[in-house]
Amino acid sequence: MERLFQNCTEDVKYYMTLTEIEADQTFIKAGTDCTHIFIVLSGKVTGVEWPVDARAYPFKDFGPGDFFGEIECFAGLEHYRISIVSSTRCQVLSIPVSCYMDWMRMDVEALFLRTQENISSLIAQTAEARKYLFLEGKDRLMTHLIRKFEQRQPLPAALELKKTRSQLADEIGFSIKTLNRSVGKLAELGLIQLRRGKIVISREGYQQMKLYVEQQVNGRNFTGYHSTEQEE
């Protein structure tokens, strides 16, 4: 960040604003005018897709150093593509789009840094999306539960998910039948517990799921949890 901002324009310095945002606040709404570039300085936020069926799909967590609104500006788009919701209390820096783009046009090194970062991020996101599509049901559920657990900072001893099965199915993109089957498998393996129908994740269960998912993504074997059956 120091390297990026070392030659920023006076307009950027004057008009940029530091804002404290409480948890569970939507500070970027998909489809609205792209007026500011937002940079997360602390805390965590979640990207949310709003497809044509109008159901929200949280798809990725972001943190310090992540930019929002920038790709839209570089692509000449007038509206934000996704919604951004604060998962925790955050500090966010906002810069008016006009000031930011004038700066990028004048500062070759800053433009190069941001272009390099955006291309790297897009390549990584594309690779993650391909891997996610090939995960079986219980593995996709594990990935989602890990993300939910890590949204709590510091990490809790245990986390009980308050959402209904229907809400979880919508978030992951499952049918209720597939979700229930996947929940049952994780419960049988001792990775989660069920309390009055709600999913409870212990710290130990989180750590086991985290290890499994990391090794699955890296293509290594993990004794005890591997399954080759196909999900709906």
Buried (B, 14 or more C-beta within 10 A) or exposed (E): EEEBBEEBBEBBEEBBEEEEBEBEEBBBBBEEEBEBBBBBBEBBBBBBBBEEEEEBBBBBBBBEEBBBBBBBBBEEEEEBBBBBBBBBBBBBBBBBBEBBBBBBEEBEEBBEEBEEBBEEBEEEEEEBEEBBEEBBBBBBBBBBBBBBBBBEEEEEEBBEBEEEBEEBBBBBBBEEEBBEBBBEBBBEBEBBBEEEEEBBBBEEBBBBBBEBBEBBBEEEEBEEBEEEEEBE
